[in-house]
């Protein structure tokens, strides 16, 4: 029994260390504004997470496994698109669409563990998330301009992703719930910083904080889904 647990934990420890190295490397490259190097370091983060999940998560129920792979792949595409958003607004739209698809895939995964009975504080959490998203959008709307509709749709998507993550409470283990829900909150934090910097005002060290919170979000969601050993889909 102990040997089996060790075999399961070891690959995760090795990957976690590798993932941390990749994230730190990208943050260093970002802080030194080495744009050409970021073309390599940024995509490597989600690519490594995608490969890790593909190898370790194959025992999950098929639809959960496939939706997670699509979510991670779409996120990777979004990362690549946003590397070129300075060249054309089209890349920002494509990146936004890619991440919206990723959120939809995460929603489909989380809905499969939707608890039939609202957990404690569900209404309050959902309300706070909606108020936060609406307030942020209102503050940014003048700077968003012609992108108001796609950005509004994206905001609804990421907020619903967080709501469905919270609704897993009671249907999954405590560890799985907290990892996934915290991951969803980190995702919102990352996108909030990105939006404020892009549409409202420049923030110091934005790229570093955005990538740090984003990488943390994706890692926590993946670990949370993998830790749900009772997953049936």
Secondary structure, DSSP 8 states (H G I E B T S, - for coil): -HHHHHHHHHHHHHHHHHHHHHHHHHHHHHHTT-HHHHHHHHHHHHHHHHHHHHHHGGGS-HHHHHHHHHHHHHHHHHHHHHTTTTT-HHHHHHHHHHHHHHHHHHHHHHHTT--SS--TTHHHHHHHHHHHHHHHHHHHHHHHGGGHHHHHHHHHHHHHHHHHHHTTBTTB-HHHHHHHHHHHHHHHHHHHHHHHHHHT---TTHHHHHHHHHHHHHHHHHHHHHH-TT---
